[in-house]
């Protein structure tokens, strides 16, 4: 297992954004062990990829980071607070969480969707949005490259546009941690590249923001992603800098089939060779 960078003492400017120690999660209904012995530290400004086959435990791990559930064993600290010793409603307000499964009224304009991030609600609470809040929502749409969508109904936006609107919404609370759960799901190539560019720019503009991106495809990783964690059957297979983790051997072990990894200009790609089939006449 590769090493990982650790932060300074909790509460200081270099304190870890996430710190997990010996974390285990067991399904209460069946007793199935979903996560086992997870140790992990995410520092300020670090950008992590979370990879693993279906059923490896990625969604459960992301739910822990989002304060949406508690571990069965071990400790989970997020933004300096330990689960079990903090009001999770207050903690969730400081965590940005983006998933394609988010419920968003499709008749709302993109600007209204972003506004709901200020109150953490599905429907807008119009009395809560003063001029400063409205201007911030517009600024975030501009930052994510979709300012022209402000008055467009969310329901008619493309998949890539929706993803960027949801990221802008998540940023309304100025979070220290942004969780991206398969944000590239079902995007076509141009939309994928637009979103990668937007995330790369976001990393440059917000040097202390930490992100964790769950994905199945290395091609979806922005050059800003400098760390990766590989999960296999609920356990950490490898974690640390991408150059040490995203290797042929480690990806092959993670996914259970021969995988070749390439990197060019900060972008990654992975493929598995297809054996030629000899035809007999």
C-alpha positions in Angstrom: 0.0 0.0 0.0 1.4 3.4 -0.9 1.8 6.2 1.6 -0.3 9.4 1.9 0.2 12.9 3.0 -1.0 13.8 6.5 -2.1 17.2 7.6 -1.2 19.3 10.7 -2.9 19.2 14.0 -6.7 19.4 13.9 -8.0 22.9 13.9 -4.9 24.5 12.3 -4.8 25.9 8.8 -3.2 22.7 7.5 -5.5 20.4 9.4 -6.8 17.4 7.4 -10.1 18.0 5.6 -10.9 14.3 6.0 -9.3 11.8 8.4 -10.5 8.2 8.7 -9.1 5.7 11.2 -9.9 2.0 11.2 -13.3 2.6 9.6 -15.6 -0.3 9.1 -19.2 -0.4 8.0 -21.4 -3.5 8.4 -24.9 -3.8 7.0 -27.1 -4.1 10.0 -29.8 -6.3 8.3 -27.4 -8.9 6.9 -24.2 -8.4 8.8 -22.3 -8.0 5.5 -19.0 -6.2 5.9 -19.0 -3.3 3.3 -15.9 -1.4 4.4 -13.1 -2.8 6.5 -10.2 -1.1 8.1 -10.2 2.1 6.1 -7.4 4.6 6.9 -7.4 7.8 4.8 -6.4 11.4 5.1 -7.3 14.2 2.6 -5.5 17.5 3.0 -6.6 21.0 2.1 -6.4 21.6 -1.6 -5.9 17.9 -2.5 -7.9 16.4 -5.3 -8.6 12.6 -5.0 -10.0 10.1 -7.4 -11.9 7.2 -5.8 -11.9 4.1 -8.0 -13.0 0.5 -7.7 -15.3 -2.0 -9.3 -19.0 -2.0 -8.7 -19.7 -3.2 -5.1 -16.3 -2.2 -3.8 -17.7 0.3 -1.3 -17.2 3.6 -3.1 -20.8 4.9 -2.5 -20.7 3.9 1.2 -17.3 5.7 1.6 -18.6 8.8 0.0 -21.7 8.7 2.2 -19.4 8.7 5.3 -17.5 11.7 3.9 -20.8 13.5 3.3 -21.9 12.9 6.9 -24.9 10.9 5.6 -24.1 7.9 7.7 -22.0 6.8 10.6 -19.3 4.0 10.6 -19.9 0.8 12.5 -16.3 0.9 13.8 -13.5 3.4 13.7 -13.5 7.2 13.5 -14.5 9.7 10.7 -13.5 13.3 11.0 -14.6 15.8 8.3 -13.6 19.4 8.3 -12.4 19.1 11.9 -15.5 17.5 13.3 -15.9 13.9 14.3 -19.1 12.0 13.3 -21.0 11.1 16.5 -19.8 14.3 18.2 -21.3 16.9 15.9 -24.6 18.0 14.6 -24.5 16.4 11.2 -27.0 18.9 9.8 -24.5 21.7 10.5 -21.6 19.7 9.1 -23.5 18.8 5.9 -24.0 22.5 5.2 -20.2 22.8 4.9 -19.8 19.9 2.5 -20.6 20.2 -1.2 -22.1 17.0 -2.6 -22.9 16.5 -6.3 -24.6 13.5 -7.7 -26.7 12.8 -10.8 -29.4 11.4 -8.5 -30.0 14.7 -6.9 -33.7 15.8 -7.0 -34.1 19.1 -8.8 -37.4 20.5 -10.0 -36.9 20.7 -13.8 -39.1 23.8 -14.2 -36.7 25.9 -12.1 -34.2 28.1 -13.9 -30.5 27.3 -13.5 -30.1 30.5 -11.4 -32.9 29.3 -9.1 -31.3 25.9 -8.8 -28.0 27.4 -7.7 -29.9 29.6 -5.2 -31.3 26.6 -3.4 -27.7 25.7 -2.5 -27.7 28.6 -0.1 -30.6 27.1 1.9 -29.9 23.5 1.2 -33.4 22.9 0.0 -35.0 21.4 -3.0 -37.4 24.2 -3.6 -36.3 27.8 -3.4 -37.0 29.8 -0.3 -37.2 33.2 -2.0 -37.3 35.3 1.1 -33.9 34.0 2.1 -32.2 35.2 -1.0 -31.1 38.8 -0.9 -29.2 40.7 -3.6 -25.8 39.5 -2.3 -26.9 35.8 -2.5 -28.4 36.3 -5.9 -25.3 37.9 -7.2 -23.2 35.1 -5.8 -25.3 32.5 -7.6 -24.7 34.4 -10.9 -21.0 34.6 -10.2 -20.8 30.9 -9.7 -22.6 30.2 -12.9 -20.1 32.4 -14.6 -17.2 30.6 -12.9 -18.5 27.3 -14.1 -18.9 28.6 -17.6 -22.7 28.5 -17.8 -23.8 32.1 -17.1 -25.9 32.0 -20.3 -28.1 29.4 -18.7 -29.2 31.6 -15.8 -32.8 32.0 -17.1 -33.1 28.6 -18.8 -35.2 25.9 -17.2 -33.0 23.2 -15.7 -35.0 20.5 -17.4 -34.0 21.6 -20.9 -30.3 21.8 -20.1 -27.9 19.2 -21.4 -26.3 16.6 -19.1 -23.0 18.5 -19.1 -24.8 21.8 -18.4 -26.8 20.2 -15.5 -23.6 18.9 -14.0 -22.0 22.3 -13.9 -25.2 23.9 -12.5 -25.2 21.4 -9.7 -21.5 22.1 -8.9 -22.3 25.8 -8.8 -25.2 25.0 -6.4 -22.8 22.9 -4.2 -20.4 25.9 -4.0 -23.0 28.3 -2.7 -22.1 27.3 0.9 -18.4 27.9 0.2 -17.6 24.3 1.2 -14.1 23.1 2.3 -14.9 19.7 0.7 -16.6 18.9 -2.6 -17.8 15.3 -3.2 -18.4 14.4 -6.9 -20.3 11.2 -7.3 -19.9 10.1 -11.0 -20.4 13.6 -12.3 -19.6 12.5 -15.9 -22.4 9.9 -16.0 -24.0 9.7 -19.5 -22.1 12.7 -20.8 -21.0 12.8 -24.4 -17.4 13.6 -25.3 -17.7 17.4 -25.7 -19.7 17.7 -22.5 -17.2 15.6 -20.6 -14.3 17.7 -21.8 -16.1 20.9 -20.9 -16.7 19.6 -17.4 -13.1 18.4 -17.0 -11.9 21.9 -18.0 -14.3 23.5 -15.5 -13.1 21.3 -12.7 -9.5 22.0 -13.5 -10.1 25.7 -13.4 -12.0 25.4 -10.2 -9.0 23.7 -8.6 -6.8 26.6 -9.7 -9.2 29.3 -8.5 -9.8 27.7 -5.1 -6.5 26.4 -3.8 -7.8 25.2 -0.4 -10.9 23.4 -1.7 -10.5 19.6 -1.5 -12.4 17.3 -3.8 -13.1 13.6 -4.0 -14.4 12.3 -7.4 -15.9 8.9 -7.8 -15.5 7.6 -11.4 -15.1 4.4 -13.4 -13.0 6.0 -16.1 -9.5 7.4 -15.8 -10.2 9.5 -18.9 -12.6 11.6 -16.7 -9.9 12.8 -14.3 -8.8 16.4 -14.6 -5.0 17.1 -14.5 -5.7 18.7 -11.1 -6.3 15.2 -9.6 -3.1 14.5 -7.8 -4.1 11.5 -5.5 -6.1 8.3 -5.9 -7.5 5.7 -3.7 -8.3 2.2 -5.0 -11.0 0.1 -3.2 -11.3 -3.6 -3.7 -14.0 -5.6 -1.8 -14.3 -2.9 0.9 -10.6 -2.6 1.6 -8.0 -0.1 0.5 -5.8 -1.6 -2.2 -3.7 1.5 -2.7 -3.8 5.2 -1.9 -1.4 8.1 -2.5 -0.1 10.2 -5.4 -1.6 9.2 -8.8 1.8 8.3 -10.3 2.2 5.6 -7.6 -1.4 4.4 -7.6 -2.6 4.5 -11.2 -0.2 1.8 -12.5 -0.9 -1.2 -14.7 -0.2 -3.6 -11.8 -2.4 -1.8 -9.3 -5.4 -1.3 -11.7 -5.1 -4.9 -12.8 -5.3 -6.0 -9.1 -8.2 -3.6 -8.4 -10.4 -4.7 -11.3 -9.3 -8.3 -11.7 -8.3 -8.2 -15.4 -5.2 -7.0 -17.3 -5.2 -3.2 -17.6 -2.8 -0.9 -19.3 -2.6 2.7 -18.1 -1.2 5.6 -20.1 -0.7 9.3 -19.2 -0.2 12.2 -21.5 -0.2 15.9 -20.7 -1.6 15.2 -17.3 -4.5 13.2 -18.7 -5.0 9.5 -18.0 -6.4 6.6 -20.1 -6.8 2.9 -19.4 -7.7 -0.1 -21.5 -7.8 -3.9 -21.4 -6.4 -5.8 -24.4 -8.8 -7.9 -26.4 -7.5 -11.3 -27.4 -7.7 -12.0 -31.1 -10.0 -14.8 -32.0 -8.6 -17.2 -34.6 -11.1 -18.2 -37.2 -11.0 -21.6 -38.7 -12.5 -22.2 -42.1 
